[in-house]
Amino acid sequence: MDHDINIKIGGEAGQGIQTIGIALAQTFQKSGLYVFSTQYYLSRVRGGHNYFQIRVSDRPVRAISDRVDLLIALDSTSIEKHMEEINDGMVLLDREEVKISSDNKQIFDIPFQKIAKEIGGNKLYASTVATGAALGLLCCDMEVLEDVLKHTFAKKGEDIIRDNIKAARAGYEYAQGNYSGRCKYSFEKVIQRSQKMLIDGNDAVGLGALAAGVQFLAAYPMTPSTGVMNYVAAHADRFKVVVEQAEDEISALNMVLGASFAGARAMTTTSGGGFCLMAEALGLSGMTETPAVIFLGQRPGPATGLPTMTEQGDLLFALHAAQGEFPRCILAPKTPDDAFYLTAKAFNLADKYQVPVFIMSDQYLADSQFTCERFDISKITIDRKLLSDDELGTMETYKRYAITSDGISPRALPGQSRHVVVADSDEHNEEGHIDQTADNRIRMMEKRMRKLNGLAKEMEAPEVYGPQEADVTLIGWGSSYGPLAETVDLLNEEGQSMNLVHFTHIFPMNKEEIKNTILEKGTTICVESNATGQFAKLLKTEADISVDINLLRYDGMPFTPGYLIHALHEKKVI
């Protein structure tokens, strides 16, 4: 790429790392550049070592790079941990705060806090000074940052906006006037105003839920899923959504089932530990055939595990959770735009098949920001699959669990007509009343499980990225798409023969389409963020496809193209 730089902001929690990162990312985005950002943070309010990474390019980017071109170091730990990642790049720091003895010419000393106090009378403006200084080194347009600051601090008042702009300009001018290496990485010639948007995975799911007509959301906050609840809550009044912060996850899903039974489109958001508490209510959804959308943001377990890091370790848990057997559906978006459209699809599938539908994400996708085209609302349809008043009026009797060829019984709402809607968590007959006879159990069990046949036909085939035929095929699912796709591009440019088969529709599997996509490929390598190769096991169980190699990562960190290429070399695949 002609223009492709990587920025890392490192420091302790509470030092304004996220403030700098988000301001820079938004400025680059609004300048017409493509941005990918992600963050590493510990489960603490103050202290520890955190960082925010931004990749900026004039071409689409979907993964972070292992190279750092500009390091903004807010503490000495950032120098210790990340200096080796810088080859030909720059380091921006305040020597009054970051005590180092090095006279490395790559290090540019700028007195963030001194300038902040002089301009705004408060050292809290230091992060804004650093933001302006970074743009000064990159020779970007300050006007865009000023617009970002006006929007960011709009609720704080004109004085705060003015002082932040002054602080940013002071940092910008200091960098421009005092560093001879400025404009080494410059986007001056490619910048133009953009109509695209910068959005993370959680906000995209929240926006997809609103577009799909969500009416009720109940959840208990749990990283990394809370952002979805926050997004919907922030727009609840405008879209007439009831958002309830439940006392725990047990209550949350039960509230969702109550709302859904009454006719509302309803969802919950959670992560692994919270989902553990939902297992019994999940079974209630299965037995009563009550639609529910469950956003499951994965993080490393067991127990509290690594609460702010990423993993794909809950796939088989979601597939088998709750006692007994009943149909369910699992979707795993690969990017924010995919998350938007798949969330809307999840609501339609839940309503049509009267089953729980999972949207499986993870901390990496939840917190990462991507440059995306604006979502096309016209592509979203709201399909409730409910009996109309006229249809109910012609029925002599209504059977909530009527035996049907596709397993989907006609669904009416309580109070909709003269017919009584009966549901029971015990095994029941077609009318909804308890029936524990063997014959009834067989008929109802087979009725419910027949839904999987229709669901499987709704599952889209995996995407093939790269050449249709290749010597090596990477297989991935969910959020790993960006790093895997870039790995394919980089290695094919070097003369390798590689492609990617990537899944977003996880369960039930459309076995024939999957076999047609994967069979007769070269060496197959399933890439997952877990220790046991859960998706590879699912492929074997559901589609009778065995992969040749598992490439697994389970240290809580996301995949990067550099990590993947190194791992492929170690496995002697390339």
N, C-alpha and C positions, 0 to 999 in steps of 0.2 A: 504494500500500500504506500502511496505517496505521503499520506498524512495519517499517522497512527501512533498516538502517544499514551502513556500510562502514568497516572498520578496516584500516589499513595499518601494519605494523611494519617499519621500515627501519633498516639498519645494516650493519656489516661482518660477514663470515663469522666465526663464533666468539664473537659477542656475545650469543648466546642468542635470536636472532630466532625460530627454529623452536620453541624451548621455549615462548616466550610465545604464539606463534600457535596451536600445538597445544593448549595448556592452555585458552586462551580458546575455541577452536572446540569442544572437548569439553565445556566448561562450558555454553556456549550450547545445544549439542545435548542434553545431559542435562536442561536446563531446559525442554525442550519446544519449542524454536525450530528453525527450518530454517536450515541452515548450508551455505554453499558457500565453500570456501577453496582458494587456489592459491598458488604461490610462484615467485619469480624469484631464481635463484641462479647465481653464476658458478662456473667450474670451478677453484676454489681453496679451500684449507682455511682460510686466514686472509685478511682484508682484502677489498678490492673492495666493491661496493655490492650488497646483497641486500635483498629484502623479502618479506614474507608478507602476503597479503591475505585478509580474512575478510568475507563478506557474511552478515548475520544478518537474518532476517525472521520474521514470524508466518505467512507463506505460503511454499510451495515456491519455491526459487531454484536456478537451474542455471547461472548465469554470474556473472562478477564485474562490478562497476559501475565506471564511469570517475570517479565521484564519491568523495571521501574525507570521512568525517564525523569520524573520530578517527585522528590520526596519532601513533603512538608512535615518536619519533625517537631512536635510540640513537647517532647521529653527525650531524655538521653537514651531510654530503652529503645526508642524508634531507630536511633542510630545504630545501636548494638545489634538489633534484630534484622534491619533491612538495608544496611549500607552495602552488604554483599550482593544485593539484588540490582544495584545500580552499576551499570557498566560505563556508559558515556553520558550519564544524566547529571542532574543537579539536585542539591539539597538546600532547602530553605528552612532557616531556623532563627531563633532569637537566643544569642549566646548568654544573655542575662538570665534566661530561664533554663536553657539546655547547656549544661556545663561540660564542654569537651575541649580537649587541648589540641585537637587536630588542626593543621593549617591547610588541609586539602583544598585545592582550588575549586573543586566542585561544590564546596559549601559556601553559601551566601548568607551572611549574617544580616538580619533586619530586625530592628527593635520593635517587635509587635506591641508589647505592653506600653513602652514609652510613648510611641505614636498614639496608641489608643487613649492614654490619659491626656495627652496634649490636645487631641482633637475632640474627644467626647467626654473627657473628665472621668473616665471609668475604664479600668482594664478589661471589662467585659467586651469591649469593642475589638479586642485583640484578634479574635477569629475573623472579623470582617476585614481588618487590616491584612491578615494573611491571605484572605481570598483575593483582595485587590492586588496584592503583591504577586500572587501566582499568575493572575491575568496579565500583569505587567511584564513578567518574564516571558510569557507566551505571546505578547503583543496582540492580545485580543481587544475587542471593542468594549470600553467601559460602559457605554450607554445601555447595553443589554443587561449587564450586572445591575445597573441602577434600576432598571425596570423590575428585575427579580427582587431586589431589596424593597422596592415600593410595595410589591405584592406581598412579600413575606411579612413585612412589619405594618401592613395596612391597619391592623386593629390596635397597634401600639401608639398611634398618633403621629402627627407631622414632625415633632421634635426628634423622636426616635428614628424615623425614616431619614431625616436630614443628617443626623449625627452618623448613622451607619453609612450613608453615601459619602460623607466627608472622610470617614475612616477608610473606606475602600479606595477612594481617590488618593489618599495620602500613601497608602501601601503601594498602589499602582505606580504613582510618580516616584516613590523611593526606589522601587525595583528598576524602573526605566532609567533613572538617573545615576544609579550606583552599581549596576551589574553589567559588565562588558559582554557577558554571554547571553544577554537577552535576545529573544526572537530566534534562538537556536531551533526551537520547535514552534513554528509559527503557522497559524491558520489564516493569516491576513487575506490571502488571495482566494480562499474558498468559502469564506463566511457569507451567508445570506440568511435573511429571516425565514424561519421554518413554521409550517403549519402542522407538523407532526407533534406527537406528544411523548412525554417521558413518564412512564408508569411502572410500578412494581407489580409483582404477581398478586399480592393480596388485594390491592386496589382494583385490579382487573377483575378478580373474582367478585368483589363487592359490586362493581359496576355491572357485571354480567347478571348478578342476582337481581339488581334493580331493573335492568332491561327485561328480565324474564318475569317480572311482576311479583317478586317476593312480597309477602304481606306481613310475615312474622319471623323474627329471628330471636332465638334464645341461646345464650352461651355463657360460659364462665371463662374469664380471660386466661389464656395460656399461650405463651410464646411457642411457635411463631404464628399462631392463627388469629391473634387478637386484632390484627390490622383489618381483617375482613369485617368483623363486628364493628370496629370503629368507623370504617368507611360507610357502612350502611346506616349506622346511628347518626353520622354527621349529615346524612341526606334523608333521614327518616320522615321529617315533617313534610318536605317537598313531595316525597313519593308515597306518603300515607302508609308507612311501615311501622309496625309496633316492634320495638327492640327491647328485650328484657335481659338484663344481666342477672342470671339465675344464681341461687345460693351455692349450687354445685352442678357438676356435669350430669348427675343422675336426674336432677330436676330439669335441666336444659333440654335433653332429648325428649323427656316425657311431656314437657310443655309443647314442644314442636309437634309431637304426635297428637296431642289434644287439639292444637290449632288446625292441623291438617285434617283430622277427623271432622272438624266443624266446617272445613272448606277452604281454609287459607293456604296459600302457597307458603311453605315454612321450611326453615333450614336451621342448622346449628353449626358452630365452628369449634374445633378443638384440636388438641395434639394427643400424642400417645397416652400419657398418664390420664388425661381427661377422658379419652375414648375408652380406656379400661372400665371406667365407671358407667359407661353407656351401654355395656354389652347386654344387660338384661332388657333395657328399653329397645335395643336393636332387634332382639327377638320378638318383642311385642309388635314392632313394625312389620316383621315378617309374618307373624301369625294372623294379625288383624288386617293385613294387606293395606296398611296405611302409608301413603307416600311420605318420604322424608329425604331431604338433601343434607348430606353430612360433609362439611369441609374438614379434611384431616391433614393438618400441617405437620409433617414428620420432623422429628429431631432424634438424636441418638439416645437410646435407652440402654438397659432397663432402668426402672425407677426414674429418678430425676435426670440421670445420665449427664449429657452435655446440653443443657437447656437452651443455649443460644447458638448451637451449631447445627449442622445438616446431616441427614442420612435418609436412605430409602429402606428403612428396616421394618416397616409396619405393613408391608403388602400382604403377607400371608395371614397376619393377624386380622386385618380388615376382611379378608376373604373368608375366614373361618370363625370370626367372633360370634358369640352367643351360642346357647345350647340348641341342638337340633339342626335341621337342614331347611333352608328356604332360599329363594332366589334373591340376588342382589346384583348391583352393577357397580363397576369401578372404572373411573376415568382419571387420567393423569396428564394434565396440560404440560406442554413443553415450553411455552413462552407466555407473556402476559396476554397477547392477542388471542392465543389459543385458549387461555384461561377464561377470557370473556365469553367466547362462543361456546365452549364446553360447559360452562356453568349454566348458560341458558338451556343447553341441551339436557343437562342433568335434571332440571325441573320438569321438562316435557317427558323424559323417560320415567321419572318417578311417578308422575300423574298417570301416564298411559299404562304402565305395568303394575302400578300400585306396590312399589318396592322401595327399599332404601337405596339411594344412589350416592356413592362416594365420589368426591372430588379430592384426589390425593395430590398434595403438593409437599413442599419441604421448606426448611429455612432458607435455602439457597434461592429458590424461585420466589418465595414469599417476600424477601427483603431486597432482591435485586431489581434495579431499574433498567428498562430497555427503551430505546427509541422505537416507537411504533407508529404506523399509520393510524389515523383516527378510526375508531371502530364504526362499522356500518350497522346501524340499528335496524335498517330495512331487512337484514338477514335474519333477524330474530323473530320467531313466531311463538305465540303463547297458545299452547294446545292443552286444554284442561282435561278432556276426555270424561266429562261428567254428563249424566243423563239430564235432558232438558225437562222443563215442567210439562211440556206437551207429551213427551215420551212416558213420563211417570203417570200422567193422567189416563193413558190408555191401558195401563197395567192393572190387572185384577189383583195380583199379589206381587210383591217385590222381594226378591231373594238377593241379599247382599253378596252371598258367596255362591251364586249360581254356577253350576258346572258348565264350562264352555270348552270349545275345541282348542282355543289358544291359551286357556288358563286365566284370562282376564274377565272378571265378573263385572257386570254393569254397576257403576258407582253413583249413588245418590247421597245427598247431604241430609243430616238430621234436620227436621223441621221444614224441609223443602216441599213436602207434599203430605197427603194423609197417610202415606206408608211409613211404617216405623223402620228405622235403620238400626239393626242390631249387630253389635260386634262383641266378640268374646276372646279372651286370651287363652282359654281352654280350647282344645280341638272342638270344632263345631260343625254343624250341618249347613246346608245351603241357606237356610233362614238366619243363621248366626247363633243358634242355640247349642248348648253343650251336647255333644254326641261322642261317646267314647267307644263306640263299637268298632270292630276291626275293619268291616267293610267301608264304613264312613271314613275312617282314618286313611285307608288306601286311596279312596276316591279324592279326598281333599288334598292329600299330599301330592298325588300325581297332577291334580289341577294346578296347584301352586307352581310345581316344578316345570310345567309346560311353558311357563312364561319365558324360561331361558331360551327356548327355541326362537321365539320372536326377538328377544333381546339380542341374541347373537347376530341376527341378520342386520341389526341396527349398528353394530360395531364396525367402524371403518377399518379398512386394511391398514397395516403399518406403512409409513412413508419410506420410500427408497430415496436416499440422498446420495448424489454422486452417480457414477455409471451404473447401469442396470446389471452388468456383469463385472465381477472383480475377483482377484485372487483372495482377498481378505474382506470379510463382512463384519463390521461392528454391529452389535445389537444393543439397543438402549431403550429406556422408557422414561417418560416424564421429563424432569428438569435437566437431564444430562444432554439434551439435544444440542444446545449451543456449543459446548466444548467438543462434543463428538463430531459435529458437522465441520467445525474449523479444523479439527485434526485430519479429517478426510481430505479437506482442501489442501492443507499444508503438505501432507504426504504424497498426494497425487501430483502436486507441483514438483516434488522431488523425484518423480518417476515410479512411485509405488502404484499398485493397483488395488484400490480400496473403495468401499462404499459403506453406507450406514442404513440399516433397517431400524426404524424408530417407531415405538408404540405409544399411543396416547389412549386408545380404547383397550383397556386391560382385561376386563372380565364382564360377561362371558366372552370367550374367544370365538371368532369366526374361523373355525379350524381350516376349512378348505382354502380360504383366501390367504391365510398365514402360510400354509404349506406351499401354495403357489408362489409366494413371495420369497420364502427362505430356502426351500429345497433346491438342490443343485447349485447352491452358492459355494464359494471356496471355503477357506478356513473361517469358521464362525467364532466370534469372541463376544460374549455377553458382558457388558460393562454396567456395573451397579455399585451404588453406595451402600453396601451392607456386607456382612462377613460370610453369608451362607449361600449367596447366589439365588435369591428368592424368585426373581423373575425367570431365571433359567429353569428352576424347578417347576414353575407354573407352565412354561412352554412344554416341558416334557410331559407333565401330567395331562394338560388340556389338549395339546396339539401333537403329541408324540414326536417332538423335535428335540434332539440332543445337541447342545452346542459343544464345540471342540475345546474351548478355553473360557474360563471365568476370569475376568479382570475386575477385582473388587477393591473398594476403598472404604475404610470404616474408622478413620481418625477424626471425623467430624468436619473435615475440610471438603470443599467442593472440588470436582474435577476441573483441571485446566488443560489446554492443549499440550503444554509442556510436560505436565505430569503424565498424560496419556502416551505421548510419544516415547518418553523415557520407559514407561512400563511395557510398551510394545517391544522396545529394544531388549529389555530384560527377559521377556518371554520368547525372544528370538523369532518373532513374527515378521519383523522388518529388519 
